[in-house]
Amino acid sequence: MSVSLVPHGERESQGARRALVLVVALHLVLLLLMLRDYFADNDLGYHISLARQYAENGVYWWDYLNWAPTGRPNLQGPALHYAIGFLGRVMGGDGWAYIHAFSILAVAQWAAAVFTTVYFARRFGGDRAALFAGALFTGSVMSAAPFFVGVPSGWIFILSAWAIHFFLEKRYVRAILFGTLTTYVHLGGAPVIGLGILLAGLATRRWKGLILTGGVTVLLSSPYILHFLRHLDWYNGQRGHVAGSVAVFTYALAAPGVLWLAWMLWRRQKGLFLLLWVVAPLAWLFQDSLRFFLQSTVAASAIAGVFFAWFIARFTGEEAQHWLTGALVLVATLYPFTIPSLPVETAWAAGQGFPRELDWNEAEALALVVEEDSLQDRIFDPYYDSLNGALSVFVPVRQRYGHWGEVRPVEDPAEMISTGEFVYMVPVPPDDSLLVEFDARGLVINHGGGRETSLVTLPAAAGTAAVNPLLVDVIEQETGWLLENAVPNLFPPATMLFNVAEIRAHRERMAVQKAHVGRIQLAVLVYAFAVEADNPELAAGVRRSARGWGSVANFIGDETAMDYIDEARFERFRQNLRAFVREAKVLRTQALPSPGLDEATDRLFREFF
């Protein structure tokens, strides 16, 4: 029986096929040019550092790089990490080899997503539907980037489609293989493929196929599933701060398309696959709604393409179809009501690299310091967990907290370790005047670092009589500068992507304001060490405060955190900063914080994050 939802006479279009090749080729060429310096998402340091451990150890079921000193069970699906590890070893086995291996696989994920979208759009709607779907998916950075960044979850939305498709086609061996791979690629793969195959079996009443596919998939996936279940108490589902938008134009067309598909399924028993493709990942809507909308674009683009192809075939003439086709493709490619992909891809292909969520050169510079000063055996306390993950791509080091907060120990295993035992990654350059001064006074050891980040240890605790006046001076000076000069870390106009001078000036400005917060963090760390001997519990709390200042620095200065804090919240931060500095002055006359200072500090961080 035919699966087409568009009349057969309207399915073929040689012009649409040529236009599709042109659109996809344009984006693909830019992505291939990006391989020299590929887009570095915030998550990549974590994933690539895990991949290196798989490559060097064969298995890596316990993650010792995060939540030191105990580590945690590694509950990440291993499929992509094994692929990166294998390719990285083949390409040379150093940090850059694994980074380039990941980049190649990221382009492959984007290509697989494009092929999947176009294939099913054409299968159900013909050439115009495929063109619409391809243009919608590739045109918006909010739909293309979630796949060309290459993170494991993207593969779920691709592989699950093929597993469901093969099940409906009664090709159960292929359905099992794709379903198993979906499970192994990411922790979220199991509920997605489980729901998808279950609904497909119930809808078609293929009970034997359902039992066979489901049973064998569970059996093949059992080593990973059992590993997760054994360590279920480590999983809390708590996510970090996220920001982003959705592909508005795509969903504006996909929403009526879903309703139309439901009507078609009820009236003509067609369109089941496309609906299952959308419904299967619904668990993500409750766990991570933004991720659901970002990566469901692979299905939404196909549905929107099929719907629009049916709509213009049903309600317009041949000439109008040509005009409407061209208009939609141009809008989807040039201005899809969100940031288009082309400016971002072009900027990266040209070497501008903005926005740069992780700086591999910075991470490599920090790794060289770690090796030169033999810091590998220390526990690191970074101002920004993802940068420590990037450092571990080059030199594996343990960090106090860690990336992917959904899996963590109930109690912080490093809580009672002395302040002086850690290596602190602080957001100030090695030649920062305050860092140099503190080093000269013997308050810290400045090991050096990269362009914007330094590695610091604390050699010996000074007394509060010496530290407190310094701390208050730093707080007053740096908060004064921030209140006068700091601005929210918002995404700049897209036109800046093509202006090298503006990018450089923007980065310098954000680095400067980040460093002013980093100075506060540095002074707070010195104070934590000063009070530790007499009050270790207070010292632990002050270290948490120092981490809070590090996160503030990340949020107002790093490109990975653009748009995390809007103007209204930033204004509240300024108001709370004024209250904080007023209360901090009490430390000039007493050794320990007052209740008022504790309350002002708590409010500042609580309302900022």
Phi, psi and omega in degrees: 000140181294143178256359184294138176257359180241139180308139186301329180292343182256005187277326188269133175203105180296323178297320178296320178298316180295319179296322178298314178301318181296314182297310182294318181297322179301311180291320183297318178300317179296319179295321178294323176293332178291343184302337177294328180207083194278151179307124185252101177290157181305330185275350195289326178302317179298309184293319182288325177295323175295317181300321178295323178293321174299316182296322186269342183241351181084306174232157181207066184275351175235125184266106179265355180284336184241147180057051174292154008271350184276333188076198182201162174294138177275102182261006175291140173299133191270354191300307182293323180295322175296318180297316178297315181299315180297311182294321179296321177296317180297325184275001175137334173081008174261180184303315182293328178298318179290325177296314179293325177298316177299317182300317179298316180290333176292317176297322178297322178295316178301315181298320178295322179293317178298312181300316181298314179300310184293319182300310184285329175296317179291322181299321184261344185223354178092191188293319180294320178299319179296319178296313179301313182297315180297318180292319179296316183291315185279340191282326182261134178294339179283346175252322182283316185299321178301347177252322181283350171285339169083015181290155188302324186298333179302325181294333179302315186287343177269305186294323181296327178299315181290324178297315179295317179302312182293327176297313180296333178274003181064025174260079193289329179297315178293322177299320179295315181297314180289325177295319178295317179295323176301320180292318184283345185278337183195151179304325181281356183291324184299309179295328181293308182288328177298312180293319182298311181291322178300311181295323178297318179294318180293320183292325183262350182059037176265080188292319180294317178297322179295314180296317180296308183295312180295315183295313182291324178298315178298317180299312181291331181270356189302323179303318179286317181298316180294322176300316178295315182295325178296333183243030184299330182291346176278342186269121180243352177071007184280119182262159175277185181290135177229153176216155178159179180231188179231164179283088189302312184298318180298312183287334176297327177273327183288327183300307175294334177297322178294317178297319178298319178298318179299319178294317180296320180295320181290320184276321191233005180058042177232153176093009182300314183302312184298322177292319178297323179299324179283319188284326186305319182275017186300336177303329179294332181299329181268328180276317184207084187297323180295316178298323178301312183287328179292319187257352171283358179297336179296322176277319182298322179295319179295316180295316178299319179296315180295317181297314182293322177297317177296318185297312183287331176290327183279326192241358181229165177272179186296316181295317179297326178299319178298314181295316181294323177298310180298319181295315181296318181295320179294315179297314181298327184272321188263323179207082183276031179066011168219186178294122178288157181289323188304314179299319180293312180297319180294317180299315179292321179296329180275358177093009180284323175059052179227133358281142180254103184284330173228138179253103182295328178294321176296317180296319179294321178298319177295322179297322178297322177295318179302315181290317182296322182259010176051054181262006188301329185272356179275160173269133183263143176237090187275153174289344188210107189303322184294327178291326175294324175298319178295320175301321183289348172294326182267316178222111182298119176228151180273140176241155186296312179259231177160168179280161180059076185287358178295338179238116182199159175291153180297319177248141179295115184291345181259008188302320186258010173286142183300144178305326184282357182272345187268159165258122184261131175260106187248146186276054172228146179290156182300334180264014178301137187298320180290319178297318178298319179295314180298323177295317180296329180277355181080013179281330179219165167248119179270104183280347185104188182173215181256207183287326185235359189225143180232152174257128189227139169237163182249113188283321183202147182280131173268165179282156180295334179298326179272325187279321187302313178300322177297316181300312181295320177301314181296315181300315182294316182293314186284322176293325176300317179294317182297317180295330182274327194236336189291147179230159177297150181270078184255155178293126182285172178302144182299335180297336181292340182299338184253009181244103185300318182296319180292320177299314181298316181295320179297315181295320180296319180297314182292325177295322180295312182290330174296319181294327179294324174289323178300328177294321176298316179302316181299314180294322179294323177298317178298321178294320179302318180292326182293325184266357189294319185300320182268338185212077184297328178293318176298319180300319178298320178293321179293324176298322176296324176296319178298320176297322177300318178294325176297320178292324175300316178301317178298315185290329183257002183226339185263145183290340177291341186251016178300136179073006174294321184242117181277178185295322181295316179291326178294324178293321175298322177300318179297317179296316179292331177295321178297317179294322180297314183292328176297316181288329183294338182296343180297336182289353173286335186245354178214155187284326189248156180296151176271162174304325179296321178292319177300316181294319180294322179294314180300316181295320181301311182287320183298316183278340177283318185266000000 
